[in-house]
Amino acid sequence: MQAYCMKCRAKREMKNTRSIIMKNRRPATQGQCPVCGTKMFRIGKA
């Protein structure tokens, strides 16, 4: 799944993805940028 990396300022394919539920009960996907290792989020169902 692709997400926007804030550090690289580019859309990248996330690695180590996992589905999470945010505090407001919305689904999201959390992963890691393959280039810089920063946490990435994508709101919505995976």
C-alpha positions as CSV (number, residue, x, y, z in Angstrom):
1,M,0.0,0.0,0.0
2,Q,1.3,3.5,-0.8
3,A,1.4,6.4,1.6
4,Y,3.0,9.8,1.6
5,C,6.3,10.1,3.6
6,M,6.5,13.5,5.3
7,K,10.3,13.2,5.6
8,C,11.1,12.2,2.0
9,R,8.2,14.3,0.6
10,A,7.2,11.5,-1.8
11,K,4.7,8.7,-2.2
12,R,6.2,5.4,-1.3
13,E,5.2,1.8,-0.8
14,M,5.0,1.1,2.9
15,K,6.8,-1.9,4.5
16,N,5.8,-3.6,7.8
17,T,2.2,-2.6,7.4
18,R,-0.4,-3.3,10.0
19,S,-4.1,-2.3,10.4
20,I,-4.9,-0.1,13.4
21,I,-7.9,1.6,14.9
22,M,-7.4,5.3,15.7
23,K,-8.7,7.0,18.9
24,N,-11.8,8.3,17.0
25,R,-12.5,4.6,15.9
26,R,-11.5,5.1,12.3
27,P,-9.5,2.4,10.6
28,A,-6.0,3.2,9.4
29,T,-2.9,1.5,8.1
30,Q,0.5,2.1,9.8
31,G,3.8,1.2,8.2
32,Q,7.4,2.3,7.7
33,C,9.1,4.2,4.8
34,P,11.5,1.8,3.1
35,V,14.0,4.7,2.4
36,C,14.3,6.7,5.6
37,G,12.4,4.4,8.1
38,T,9.9,7.1,9.2
39,K,6.4,6.0,10.4
40,M,3.8,6.4,7.7
41,F,0.0,6.5,8.1
42,R,-2.8,6.0,5.6
43,I,-6.4,6.7,6.9
44,G,-9.1,4.3,5.6
45,K,-9.6,0.6,5.2
46,A,-6.7,-1.4,3.8
